[in-house]
């Protein structure tokens, strides 16, 4: 069972050792339970967060996903930059990079861009998972064509029943089989009442509609998973969510929970 906030690679001293010695290093949160392969040209806004120093080189050091929301700005999950994941403060990770324009992590396609600054939402609560977003600043800009607009509050993409797609390089089965290439899976935005019933509080987490949304299928089978944290949930050509947390992967009655992107729009507007 995945604990609520571990859609990212859980590090720390012991976890770091496991990840660096594992034949298939874990990543942050996968988007590909019940999914399909995607070429990066179809989703140029999807990027991988990378640190070979912390996560090894088998999959180019990928540990989380991110989204291009400005030519030099990447939106990701706050917990991706936590001590629990990185084992260090993000400013002390010597090779923190964003990999853009790369379908297969084992290839040399695209570019690897150093991160020059990190900003973590000061309202992020690691216990409730509320406010789970952060912003990375890149050393060099990406093309404007890679930028995807963020859905503001009231956008129709947040409505229950909306068809959406989530992307990532994470676990494709829920059993630790991490993808080398980008995958996506189609899900539906679920009613807040469904999510509140699934996660009323306690060990499985608490769903807070003001800063979260959940998506999947009531019967399970399509979901994000380990290795996809911080990756995008897209509806109608706009970013509506970031992979954040959940209980298991693709389990009936346990939908994936995403950061509601409208909560992050203000931070980006303030120049983060």
Sine and cosine of phi, psi and omega as CSV:
sin_phi,cos_phi,sin_psi,cos_psi,sin_omega,cos_omega
0.00,0.00,0.73,-0.68,0.04,-1.00
-0.99,0.13,0.76,-0.64,0.09,-1.00
-0.95,0.31,0.36,-0.93,-0.18,-0.98
-0.76,0.65,-0.65,0.76,-0.14,-0.99
-0.96,-0.28,0.29,0.96,-0.08,-1.00
-0.99,-0.16,0.51,0.86,0.14,-0.99
-0.97,0.25,0.10,0.99,0.15,-0.99
-0.88,-0.48,0.29,-0.96,0.01,-1.00
-0.91,0.42,0.90,-0.45,0.04,-1.00
-0.98,0.20,0.89,-0.45,0.03,-1.00
-0.97,-0.24,-0.77,-0.63,-0.23,-0.97
1.00,-0.03,0.12,-0.99,-0.11,-0.99
-0.85,0.53,-0.80,0.60,-0.04,-1.00
-0.92,0.38,-0.70,0.72,-0.02,-1.00
-0.91,0.42,-0.57,0.82,0.02,-1.00
-0.88,0.48,-0.66,0.75,0.00,-1.00
-0.89,0.45,-0.70,0.72,0.01,-1.00
-0.87,0.49,-0.70,0.71,-0.07,-1.00
-0.92,0.39,-0.64,0.77,-0.08,-1.00
-0.97,0.23,-0.32,0.95,0.00,-1.00
-0.97,-0.26,-0.10,0.99,-0.01,-1.00
-0.95,0.30,0.63,-0.78,0.07,-1.00
-0.87,0.49,-0.51,0.86,0.03,-1.00
-0.80,-0.60,1.00,0.04,-0.08,-1.00
-0.78,0.62,0.69,-0.73,0.01,-1.00
-0.94,0.33,0.37,-0.93,0.09,-1.00
-0.84,-0.55,-0.31,-0.95,-0.15,-0.99
-1.00,0.03,-0.77,0.64,-0.03,-1.00
-0.22,-0.98,0.84,-0.55,-0.14,-0.99
-1.00,-0.02,0.47,-0.88,0.00,-1.00
-0.95,-0.33,0.19,0.98,-0.28,-0.96
-0.83,-0.55,0.60,0.80,0.21,-0.98
-0.98,0.19,0.86,-0.52,-0.05,-1.00
0.94,0.34,0.59,0.81,-0.13,-0.99
-0.95,-0.32,-0.29,-0.96,-0.07,-1.00
-0.53,-0.85,0.46,-0.89,-0.01,-1.00
-0.94,0.35,0.54,-0.84,-0.02,-1.00
-0.73,-0.68,0.72,-0.69,0.15,-0.99
-0.99,0.12,0.63,-0.77,-0.09,-1.00
-0.86,0.51,-0.42,0.91,0.04,-1.00
-0.90,0.45,-0.38,0.93,0.03,-1.00
-1.00,0.08,-0.23,0.97,-0.02,-1.00
-0.55,-0.83,0.88,0.48,-0.13,-0.99
-0.91,0.41,-0.26,0.97,0.02,-1.00
-0.99,0.16,-0.19,0.98,-0.02,-1.00
-1.00,0.07,0.82,-0.58,-0.01,-1.00
-0.79,-0.62,0.30,-0.95,0.06,-1.00
-0.95,-0.31,0.69,-0.72,0.16,-0.99
-1.00,0.05,0.68,-0.74,-0.17,-0.99
-0.66,-0.75,0.64,-0.77,0.23,-0.97
-0.47,-0.88,0.97,-0.23,0.03,-1.00
-0.92,0.39,-0.51,0.86,0.01,-1.00
-0.88,0.47,-0.62,0.78,-0.06,-1.00
-1.00,-0.06,-0.46,0.89,-0.16,-0.99
-0.82,-0.58,0.11,0.99,0.04,-1.00
0.98,0.17,0.15,-0.99,-0.13,-0.99
-0.97,-0.25,0.01,1.00,-0.08,-1.00
-0.84,0.54,-0.66,0.75,-0.01,-1.00
-0.85,-0.52,0.65,0.76,0.04,-1.00
0.88,0.48,0.39,0.92,0.04,-1.00
0.97,0.25,0.28,0.96,-0.03,-1.00
-0.91,0.42,0.73,-0.68,0.03,-1.00
-0.70,-0.71,-0.24,0.97,0.03,-1.00
-0.41,-0.91,0.16,-0.99,0.12,-0.99
-0.96,-0.28,0.13,-0.99,0.05,-1.00
-0.37,-0.93,0.11,-0.99,-0.08,-1.00
-0.70,-0.71,0.70,-0.71,0.03,-1.00
-0.99,0.17,0.94,-0.34,0.00,-1.00
-0.92,-0.39,-0.05,1.00,0.10,-0.99
-0.36,-0.93,0.36,-0.93,-0.11,-0.99
-0.86,0.50,-0.46,0.89,0.05,-1.00
-0.86,-0.51,0.25,0.97,-0.07,-1.00
-0.84,-0.55,0.74,-0.67,0.04,-1.00
-0.87,-0.50,0.79,-0.62,0.08,-1.00
-0.99,-0.12,0.72,-0.70,0.01,-1.00
-0.55,-0.84,-0.05,-1.00,0.02,-1.00
-0.99,0.13,0.65,-0.76,0.03,-1.00
-0.87,0.50,-0.61,0.80,-0.07,-1.00
-0.93,0.37,-0.29,0.96,0.07,-1.00
-0.91,0.42,-0.42,0.91,-0.04,-1.00
-0.97,-0.24,0.25,0.97,-0.04,-1.00
-0.99,0.14,0.30,-0.96,0.10,-1.00
-0.88,0.48,-0.55,0.83,-0.02,-1.00
-0.89,0.46,-0.51,0.86,-0.01,-1.00
-1.00,-0.06,-0.77,0.64,-0.10,-0.99
-1.00,0.08,-0.45,0.89,-0.08,-1.00
0.98,0.18,-0.08,1.00,0.01,-1.00
-0.54,-0.84,0.34,-0.94,0.20,-0.98
-0.89,0.46,0.57,-0.82,-0.08,-1.00
-0.83,0.55,-0.53,0.84,0.00,-1.00
-0.93,0.37,-0.23,0.97,0.01,-1.00
-0.98,-0.19,-0.01,1.00,0.06,-1.00
-0.99,0.15,0.94,-0.35,-0.23,-0.97
-0.95,0.31,-0.36,0.93,-0.06,-1.00
-0.80,-0.60,0.60,0.80,0.02,-1.00
-0.93,0.37,0.85,-0.52,-0.04,-1.00
-0.68,-0.73,0.26,-0.96,0.17,-0.99
-0.91,-0.42,0.78,-0.63,0.04,-1.00
-0.99,-0.17,0.88,-0.47,-0.05,-1.00
-0.86,-0.51,0.52,-0.86,0.07,-1.00
0.95,0.33,0.44,0.90,-0.05,-1.00
-0.82,-0.58,0.88,-0.48,0.06,-1.00
-0.98,0.22,-0.80,0.60,-0.05,-1.00
-0.98,-0.19,0.88,-0.47,-0.06,-1.00
-0.89,0.45,-0.36,0.93,-0.02,-1.00
-1.00,0.07,-0.03,1.00,-0.01,-1.00
-1.00,-0.10,0.04,-1.00,0.06,-1.00
-0.97,-0.26,0.22,0.97,0.00,-1.00
-0.86,0.50,0.49,-0.87,0.11,-0.99
0.96,0.29,-0.52,-0.86,-0.04,-1.00
-0.58,-0.81,0.43,-0.90,0.07,-1.00
-0.92,-0.40,0.89,-0.45,-0.13,-0.99
-0.92,-0.39,0.82,-0.58,0.04,-1.00
-0.88,0.47,0.53,-0.85,0.09,-1.00
-1.00,-0.05,0.81,-0.59,-0.03,-1.00
-0.99,-0.14,-0.33,0.94,0.00,-1.00
-0.41,-0.91,0.52,-0.85,0.07,-1.00
-0.77,-0.64,0.61,-0.80,0.07,-1.00
-0.73,-0.69,0.84,-0.55,0.02,-1.00
-0.95,-0.32,0.76,-0.65,0.01,-1.00
-0.76,0.65,0.89,-0.46,-0.03,-1.00
-0.91,0.41,-0.27,0.96,0.03,-1.00
-1.00,-0.01,0.02,1.00,0.01,-1.00
-0.89,0.46,0.75,-0.66,0.01,-1.00
-0.91,-0.41,0.94,-0.33,-0.08,-1.00
-0.94,0.33,-0.25,0.97,0.02,-1.00
-1.00,0.09,-0.72,0.70,-0.01,-1.00
-1.00,-0.04,-0.24,0.97,-0.06,-1.00
0.95,0.30,0.15,0.99,0.03,-1.00
-0.94,0.33,0.56,-0.83,0.05,-1.00
0.93,0.36,0.56,0.83,-0.14,-0.99
-0.99,0.11,0.96,0.27,0.08,-1.00
-0.52,-0.86,0.44,-0.90,-0.01,-1.00
-0.51,-0.86,0.30,-0.95,-0.03,-1.00
-0.81,-0.59,0.73,-0.69,0.09,-1.00
-0.94,-0.34,0.63,-0.78,0.08,-1.00
-0.95,-0.31,0.75,-0.66,-0.08,-1.00
-1.00,-0.06,0.45,-0.89,0.00,-1.00
-0.95,0.31,-0.44,0.90,0.04,-1.00
-0.61,-0.80,0.51,-0.86,-0.11,-0.99
-0.98,0.21,0.43,-0.90,0.13,-0.99
-1.00,-0.09,0.27,-0.96,0.03,-1.00
-0.89,0.46,0.51,-0.86,0.03,-1.00
-0.87,0.50,-0.47,0.88,0.00,-1.00
-0.93,0.37,-0.23,0.97,0.02,-1.00
-1.00,0.04,-0.19,0.98,-0.08,-1.00
-0.99,0.12,0.74,-0.67,0.07,-1.00
-0.93,-0.36,0.67,-0.74,0.01,-1.00
-0.94,0.34,0.51,-0.86,0.05,-1.00
-1.00,-0.09,0.66,-0.76,0.00,-1.00
-0.98,0.20,0.85,-0.53,0.02,-1.00
-0.98,0.22,0.19,-0.98,0.06,-1.00
-0.83,0.55,0.67,-0.74,-0.01,-1.00
1.00,0.01,-0.11,0.99,0.04,-1.00
-0.88,0.47,0.63,-0.78,-0.02,-1.00
-0.89,0.46,-0.32,0.95,0.01,-1.00
-0.89,0.46,-0.38,0.93,-0.01,-1.00
-0.99,0.11,-0.10,0.99,-0.08,-1.00
-0.94,0.34,0.60,-0.80,0.05,-1.00
-0.84,0.55,0.69,-0.72,0.00,-1.00
1.00,-0.05,-0.15,0.99,0.00,-1.00
-0.89,0.45,0.72,-0.70,0.07,-1.00
-0.98,0.22,0.72,-0.69,-0.04,-1.00
-0.60,-0.80,0.27,-0.96,0.03,-1.00
-0.75,-0.66,0.69,-0.73,0.04,-1.00
-0.90,-0.43,0.58,-0.82,-0.12,-0.99
-0.80,-0.59,0.53,-0.85,0.09,-1.00
0.07,-1.00,0.07,-1.00,-0.01,-1.00
-0.93,-0.38,0.36,0.93,-0.14,-0.99
-1.00,0.06,-0.34,-0.94,-0.05,-1.00
-0.89,0.47,0.81,-0.58,-0.06,-1.00
-1.00,-0.10,-0.09,1.00,-0.05,-1.00
-0.78,-0.62,-0.26,0.97,-0.14,-0.99
1.00,0.08,0.02,1.00,-0.03,-1.00
-0.91,-0.42,0.32,0.95,0.05,-1.00
1.00,0.02,0.38,0.93,0.04,-1.00
-0.98,-0.17,1.00,-0.08,-0.11,-0.99
-1.00,0.04,0.68,-0.73,-0.08,-1.00
-0.98,0.22,0.59,-0.80,0.19,-0.98
-1.00,0.09,-0.52,0.86,-0.04,-1.00
-0.94,-0.35,0.35,-0.94,-0.05,-1.00
-0.92,0.40,0.66,-0.75,0.07,-1.00
-0.78,-0.62,0.28,-0.96,0.11,-0.99
-0.64,-0.77,0.30,-0.95,0.12,-0.99
-0.55,-0.84,0.59,-0.81,-0.02,-1.00
-1.00,0.00,0.76,-0.65,-0.01,-1.00
-0.71,-0.70,0.06,-1.00,0.09,-1.00
-0.84,-0.55,0.61,-0.79,0.14,-0.99
-0.92,0.38,0.76,-0.65,-0.07,-1.00
-0.98,-0.21,0.39,-0.92,0.01,-1.00
-0.88,0.48,0.57,-0.82,0.04,-1.00
-0.84,0.55,-0.59,0.81,-0.01,-1.00
-0.89,0.46,-0.60,0.80,0.05,-1.00
-0.89,0.46,-0.68,0.73,-0.03,-1.00
-0.94,0.33,-0.61,0.79,0.03,-1.00
-0.91,0.41,-0.58,0.81,0.06,-1.00
-0.95,0.33,-0.59,0.81,0.00,-1.00
-0.94,0.33,-0.59,0.81,-0.08,-1.00
-0.75,-0.66,0.96,0.27,-0.05,-1.00
-0.99,0.17,-0.15,0.99,-0.05,-1.00
0.74,-0.67,0.15,-0.99,-0.02,-1.00
1.00,-0.08,-0.40,-0.91,-0.13,-0.99
-0.89,0.46,-0.49,0.87,-0.03,-1.00
-0.99,0.12,-0.08,1.00,0.01,-1.00
0.99,-0.17,0.27,-0.96,-0.01,-1.00
-0.84,-0.55,0.81,-0.59,0.01,-1.00
-0.99,0.12,0.79,-0.61,0.01,-1.00
-0.85,-0.53,0.96,-0.29,-0.14,-0.99
-0.87,0.49,-0.49,0.87,-0.06,-1.00
-0.89,0.45,-0.50,0.87,-0.05,-1.00
-0.82,-0.58,0.08,1.00,-0.05,-1.00
-0.70,-0.71,0.33,-0.94,0.27,-0.96
-0.59,-0.81,0.36,-0.93,0.03,-1.00
-0.80,-0.61,0.43,-0.90,-0.08,-1.00
-0.50,-0.86,0.44,-0.90,0.00,-1.00
0.40,-0.92,-0.56,-0.83,0.09,-1.00
-0.76,-0.65,0.68,-0.73,-0.02,-1.00
-0.81,0.58,-0.57,0.82,-0.01,-1.00
-1.00,0.06,0.01,1.00,-0.01,-1.00
0.99,0.14,-0.15,-0.99,0.08,-1.00
0.99,-0.16,-0.37,0.93,0.06,-1.00
-0.75,-0.66,0.80,-0.59,-0.14,-0.99
-0.14,-0.99,0.25,-0.97,0.27,-0.96
-0.99,0.15,0.18,-0.98,-0.04,-1.00
-0.39,-0.92,-0.16,-0.99,-0.01,-1.00
-0.81,0.59,0.76,-0.65,0.04,-1.00
0.98,-0.22,-0.05,1.00,-0.06,-1.00
-0.93,-0.36,-0.02,1.00,-0.06,-1.00
-0.77,0.64,0.65,-0.76,0.03,-1.00
0.99,0.11,-0.15,0.99,0.00,-1.00
-0.97,0.23,0.23,-0.97,-0.16,-0.99
-1.00,0.03,0.58,-0.81,0.24,-0.97
-0.93,-0.37,0.89,-0.46,-0.15,-0.99
-0.91,-0.41,0.70,-0.71,0.09,-1.00
-0.63,-0.78,0.79,-0.62,0.06,-1.00
0.87,0.49,0.53,0.85,0.02,-1.00
0.97,0.23,0.23,0.97,0.01,-1.00
-0.76,-0.65,0.47,-0.88,0.03,-1.00
-0.99,0.16,0.86,-0.51,0.02,-1.00
-0.93,-0.38,-0.35,0.94,-0.07,-1.00
-0.46,-0.89,0.36,-0.93,0.14,-0.99
-0.87,-0.49,0.72,-0.69,0.04,-1.00
-0.83,0.56,0.80,-0.61,-0.10,-1.00
-0.80,-0.59,-0.90,0.43,-0.08,-1.00
-0.38,-0.92,0.02,-1.00,0.01,-1.00
0.20,-0.98,0.00,-1.00,-0.01,-1.00
-0.87,-0.50,0.96,-0.27,-0.09,-1.00
0.96,0.27,-0.11,-0.99,-0.02,-1.00
-0.76,-0.65,0.90,-0.44,0.04,-1.00
0.93,0.35,0.43,0.90,-0.03,-1.00
-1.00,0.07,0.63,-0.77,0.05,-1.00
-0.84,0.54,0.70,-0.71,0.04,-1.00
0.96,0.27,0.12,0.99,-0.01,-1.00
-0.74,-0.67,0.95,0.33,-0.05,-1.00
-0.93,0.37,0.34,-0.94,0.11,-0.99
-0.95,0.30,0.61,-0.79,0.01,-1.00
-0.95,-0.32,0.70,-0.72,-0.08,-1.00
-0.84,-0.54,0.52,-0.86,0.18,-0.98
-0.92,0.39,0.78,-0.63,0.05,-1.00
-0.96,0.27,0.91,-0.42,-0.17,-0.99
-0.91,0.42,-0.45,0.90,0.03,-1.00
-0.85,0.53,-0.45,0.89,0.03,-1.00
-0.94,0.34,-0.34,0.94,-0.05,-1.00
-0.99,-0.14,-0.21,0.98,-0.07,-1.00
-0.85,0.52,-0.65,0.76,-0.01,-1.00
-0.89,0.46,-0.64,0.77,0.00,-1.00
-0.89,0.47,-0.66,0.75,0.03,-1.00
-0.94,0.35,-0.57,0.82,0.03,-1.00
-0.91,0.41,-0.47,0.88,0.01,-1.00
-0.99,0.15,0.05,1.00,0.08,-1.00
1.00,-0.03,0.31,0.95,0.03,-1.00
-0.91,0.42,0.00,0.00,0.00,0.00
